[in-house]
Amino acid sequence: RFEYVRTASRLRYELGVGAAAADVHGVVLSHMDEDGRWSVADHLSGPGVLSAVGDRVLDDELRAELEAGRLHLELVTSGAPVETARAPVVLPAR
């Protein structure tokens, strides 16, 4: 779940991962760079973490990515190769 405070450029989050803790490498915010490659913007949780609560103040670039619908939540798990699940961060309507 996400909440965005536009006036403060603050993104609040509550995360829950439905995977075995041993399989989780982390949860990150990502977006595509100028060359079309996925780039990690921020780490929200680390290895073995199944839930996290927090907030981040977004810089101008990440704020623009979020407001344009280009910021994604990415779950990285173990696999061969490492597996990634990615979904756009969708904000509630104003």
Beta strands, then each sheet from edge to edge (+ up, - down):
strand 1: 2-5
strand 2: 10-16
strand 3: 24-32
strand 4: 38-45
strand 5: 51-57
strand 6: 72-77
strand 7: 83-88
sheet 1: 1+ 2- 5+
sheet 2: 4+ 3- 6+ 7-
end
